[in-house]
Amino acid sequence: MLKFLVKLAADCQQQGWLGRLSFVLASLFFLSLPAAAQLDNRAFQYRLPLGAAYERQVRLDVQGFLLNKDNEYFNKIDPGLTYFGAQLAPRFVYFPTANLRLEAGIFLWKDYGTPRFKQVRPLFTLKYRQGPHTLLFGNLEGHLHHGYIEPLFDFERVITNRLEEGLQYQLQTPRSSVDAWVNWQRQQYRFSNFQEEVAGGLSTEHRVAGDSAGWLVKLPFQFTATHRGGQIDTIDKPLQTLFNVASGLRVRRALASDFVSAVHFDGYLTYFNDYSFTEELPFRDGTGLYLNAGVDTRLNNVQLAYWHGRGYVSPLGGRLYQSVSSSPVDVSYTERERQLLILRFLKDYQLPGHLTLTTRFEPLYDLNNGLFDFSFALYLNFNQSFLLTTLKHAAD
């Protein structure tokens, strides 16, 4: 890690006054200033509950998600697009014991502007908890539950890749949290004309300081890996294995104010490595510096983010942060150097009936190309659990 920090510092020094300024700001923030998580995504998360209060219950859980996100982008790395639709996930849930949850249901995804469903998929989950340890098998508590920063894990995956299937381990203690997971994205069979695809990762955070004055300091570490390959397909395509790592510091200061509730900053260093046997991508490795500073107010949560990437690629990460293009027109376009300033205005509104309305407006400026883009979004999240019956033991 020390060699990586030295390399990143040298890279920043080579980029002139802006690079030097960003590195100095990062160092100062790491030493002193208040900070917090990159984005507050609690409205999009729903931890599957367990406990003695649920034992032997049969419940109907319903998750609803209505979305409208418009990316008004006119750059060659991430072209503009619009998401507009609804997702619904009803599930029947049974709790054989206080620490075991079994559920089965269906996931429906309908994009507006087309008569057909985009996805209709079954849902199966087993969740077991023992003390601070939790194990999930089947559909995971995925996407934004992992807690990644956007350069490693795209926020839009809550829309486009909401379901993750595989195995997940979680650890939760008063000072530390761990989320380790494997998402089996595509199953390969004998004579398949495609590769198997698997993704996984680790996200952990340790609280190193917290006091009654409202200070909170945490050390995060994040890792993702993706793999394409297999030995039983019929296509001649090389294996691909990619790694992404991020680590840094998060600091938050709660304030006793009617208007401003908290100020925060989080800074991360990121690293990308292509561990494949063959070179399919234009970059074998890359680095990134990601800084976020924000203030939570009664009107809005406001954040300013700075991204500086060099040859950075992340198959699960946000497209804006990449050095390779996701455009269907500029397929081979690359930018070794990416520098972005992103301003975010975020607000959650708690409505009656377990409904949360989220508004987001995110203008951004491409420092290298002098381009101004923006996105705006409106989301409605509904999470409700209905008790159907409580089963009796055979001896009752």
Secondary structure, 3 states (H helix, E strand, C coil): CHHHHHHHHHHHHCCHHHHHHHHHHHHHHHHCCCCCCCCCCHHHCCCCCCCHHHCCEEEEEEEEEEEEEEEEEECCCCEEEEEEEEEEEEEEEEEEECCEEEEEEEEEEEECCCCCCCEEEEEEEEEEEECCEEEEEEECCCHHHHCCCCCCCCCCHHHHCCCCEEEEEEEECCCEEEEEEEEEEECCCCCECCCEEEEEEEEEEEEEEECCCCEEEEEEEEEEEEEEECCCECCCCCCEEEEEEEEEEEEEEECCCCCEEEEEEEEEEEEEEECCCCCCCCCCEEEEEEEEEEEEECCCEEEEEEEEEECCCCCCCCHHHCCECCCCCCCCCECCEEEEEEEEEEEEEEECCCEEEEEEEEEEEECCCCEEEEEEEEEEEEEEEEEEEECCCCCC
